[in-house]
Amino acid sequence: MEKIKLGIVGAGGISRDRHIPAFQKLQDKVVLYGIQDIEELRAKDLALKNNIAHVFTNYHDMFQEVDAVLVATPNKFHAEITIAALEAGCHVLCEKPMAITTAECEAMIEAASKAGKVLSIAYHYRFMREAQAAKVVIQQGEIGLPYVGRVQALRRRKVPGWGLFTNKELQGGGGLIDYGCHLLDLALWLMGDPEPIEISGTTYNYISKGHEQVNQWGKFDSTTFDVDDHATGYIKFANGASLLLETSWAANIRGDANTLSLSGTDGGLDLWPFTLNKAKYGMLLNSEAEWIPGDETPDVQQAENFVDSCLGYSEPLVKPYEALKVSKIIEAIYKSSESGKSIHLDLKEREIT
Ligand SMILES: NC(=O)c1ccc[n+]([C@@H]2O[C@H](COP(=O)([O-])OP(=O)(O)OC[C@H]3O[C@@H](n4cnc5c(N)ncnc54)[C@H](O)[C@@H]3O)[C@@H](O)[C@H]2O)c1
């Protein structure tokens, strides 16, 4: 069988802990060929530990030798590296969020379409069994039209104390763009990719800017912290549906919460635990899933979906225009918070006004 040669840009935590172990499980289809990082020693170390034969100092050189690229750098560099890889004729799996701005996402889509190559974004929550099951249940019409979505991606005190996550210039924002983006993407996908028309939101960082730091994920510098640690958003869609979003790295709540709940015209769904909620036969019925034991492997399924798409056996589950929509909503929530106004998206012009 033909094998894809993969090159990795960014030898950080997500390459080490998620992507490399996942691609290594697919050795019949993919070869981890090379790696590049602006910190060369980091790339060398990761290559040595994972049997990756080639370390590059310049990613353009690597793109000449590989078929596909994983982009796993800080968000600020997603667009420029993805576009360079596509222009060199490589397929790209780019870490989430797709990019910081809508304009960057649009340029990435244009580059993919010009190159005729696969571009997908690593929204791996879609590969979770609950998400996959929910998609089937919705496609079967069990809940009718999902018209209200509720998303809570809440951490009580888990500001990332490593990496560059608290740096607005490099990441574009905090908890919303880093963590909230996953559940926002999942909700949009399950709701059938509706078109957002009006968005309002508010972001906060009282806790992380405070003097007394109580954090479960290491230490960070509150004096340079310039991103959100808590955000709320309200999104209206062209089809009449709406979505309520709350996300935090730090909030004074009882505990962490990962919630995605959809109300439809004929039923509702909660993802964790997975429950189908209906009114039938004059009763209120809730069916909770009992999962068949087995390995849950969203990371491997994500890697395999990408490799199979590069080989032409499959289509990427996460389409770039869907990931663009996530970034567009996040950008609008930040703009709404800054301006204190709702943001209206013009469907024809596709511009934020
Ligand atoms: N899918 C998820 O759940 C998830 C989880 C964590 C991080 N991420 C995403 O993965 C990306 C990387 O995060 P991370 O946790 O691995 O960060 P990290 O800080 O651990 O690693 C980033 C690496 O990129 C390198 N780098 C920076 N600029 C570069 C450039 N211009 N060219 C080449 N290399 C460069 C850094 O030296 C570093 O080694 C981010 O976009 C983040 O949002 C996704």
Ligand as a Chemical Component Dictionary entry (heavy atoms), coordinates in Angstrom:
data_LIG
# 
_chem_comp.id                   LIG 
_chem_comp.type                 NON-POLYMER 
_chem_comp.pdbx_formal_charge   0 
_chem_comp.three_letter_code    LIG 
# 
loop_
_chem_comp_atom.comp_id 
_chem_comp_atom.atom_id 
_chem_comp_atom.alt_atom_id 
_chem_comp_atom.type_symbol 
_chem_comp_atom.charge 
_chem_comp_atom.model_Cartn_x 
_chem_comp_atom.model_Cartn_y 
_chem_comp_atom.model_Cartn_z 
_chem_comp_atom.pdbx_ordinal 
LIG N1  N1  N 0  -6.369 19.917 19.820 1  
LIG C1  C1  C 0  -6.136 20.228 21.080 2  
LIG O1  O1  O 0  -6.858 19.845 21.986 3  
LIG C2  C2  C 0  -4.922 21.063 21.389 4  
LIG C3  C3  C 0  -4.329 21.002 22.647 5  
LIG C4  C4  C 0  -3.197 21.778 22.868 6  
LIG C5  C5  C 0  -2.695 22.609 21.870 7  
LIG N2  N2  N 1  -3.339 22.647 20.659 8  
LIG C6  C6  C 0  -2.863 23.555 19.588 9  
LIG O2  O2  O 0  -1.604 23.099 19.094 10 
LIG C7  C7  C 0  -0.776 24.200 18.755 11 
LIG C8  C8  C 0  0.552  24.052 19.489 12 
LIG O3  O3  O 0  0.293  23.926 20.874 13 
LIG P1  P1  P 0  1.303  23.172 21.844 14 
LIG O4  O4  O 0  0.540  22.890 23.091 15 
LIG O5  O5  O -1 1.975  22.051 21.171 16 
LIG O6  O6  O 0  2.329  24.367 22.110 17 
LIG P2  P2  P 0  3.871  24.277 22.523 18 
LIG O7  O7  O 0  4.243  25.635 22.982 19 
LIG O8  O8  O 0  4.085  23.103 23.429 20 
LIG O9  O9  O 0  4.612  23.943 21.130 21 
LIG C9  C9  C 0  4.659  24.821 20.040 22 
LIG C10 C10 C 0  5.975  24.571 19.302 23 
LIG O10 O10 O 0  5.986  25.374 18.125 24 
LIG C11 C11 C 0  7.311  25.890 17.976 25 
LIG N3  N3  N 0  7.228  27.074 17.126 26 
LIG C12 C12 C 0  6.815  28.322 17.460 27 
LIG N4  N4  N 0  6.812  29.113 16.377 28 
LIG C13 C13 C 0  7.224  28.361 15.327 29 
LIG C14 C14 C 0  7.428  28.626 13.959 30 
LIG N5  N5  N 0  7.175  29.838 13.432 31 
LIG N6  N6  N 0  7.880  27.622 13.170 32 
LIG C15 C15 C 0  8.153  26.394 13.677 33 
LIG N7  N7  N 0  7.964  26.081 14.991 34 
LIG C16 C16 C 0  7.507  27.057 15.804 35 
LIG C17 C17 C 0  7.764  26.175 19.384 36 
LIG O11 O11 O 0  9.176  26.280 19.468 37 
LIG C18 C18 C 0  7.206  24.951 20.123 38 
LIG O12 O12 O 0  8.126  23.881 20.148 39 
LIG C19 C19 C 0  -1.559 25.464 19.118 40 
LIG O13 O13 O 0  -2.190 25.955 17.971 41 
LIG C20 C20 C 0  -2.629 24.969 20.086 42 
LIG O14 O14 O 0  -3.837 25.710 20.022 43 
LIG C21 C21 C 0  -4.411 21.886 20.408 44 
# 
loop_
_chem_comp_bond.comp_id 
_chem_comp_bond.atom_id_1 
_chem_comp_bond.atom_id_2 
_chem_comp_bond.value_order 
_chem_comp_bond.pdbx_ordinal 
LIG N1  C1  SING 1  
LIG C1  O1  DOUB 2  
LIG C1  C2  SING 3  
LIG C2  C3  SING 4  
LIG C2  C21 DOUB 5  
LIG C3  C4  DOUB 6  
LIG C4  C5  SING 7  
LIG C5  N2  DOUB 8  
LIG N2  C6  SING 9  
LIG N2  C21 SING 10 
LIG C6  O2  SING 11 
LIG C6  C20 SING 12 
LIG O2  C7  SING 13 
LIG C7  C8  SING 14 
LIG C7  C19 SING 15 
LIG C8  O3  SING 16 
LIG O3  P1  SING 17 
LIG P1  O4  DOUB 18 
LIG P1  O5  SING 19 
LIG P1  O6  SING 20 
LIG O6  P2  SING 21 
LIG P2  O7  DOUB 22 
LIG P2  O8  SING 23 
LIG P2  O9  SING 24 
LIG O9  C9  SING 25 
LIG C9  C10 SING 26 
LIG C10 O10 SING 27 
LIG C10 C18 SING 28 
LIG O10 C11 SING 29 
LIG C11 N3  SING 30 
LIG C11 C17 SING 31 
LIG N3  C12 SING 32 
LIG N3  C16 SING 33 
LIG C12 N4  DOUB 34 
LIG N4  C13 SING 35 
LIG C13 C14 SING 36 
LIG C13 C16 DOUB 37 
LIG C14 N5  SING 38 
LIG C14 N6  DOUB 39 
LIG N6  C15 SING 40 
LIG C15 N7  DOUB 41 
LIG N7  C16 SING 42 
LIG C17 O11 SING 43 
LIG C17 C18 SING 44 
LIG C18 O12 SING 45 
LIG C19 O13 SING 46 
LIG C19 C20 SING 47 
LIG C20 O14 SING 48 
# 
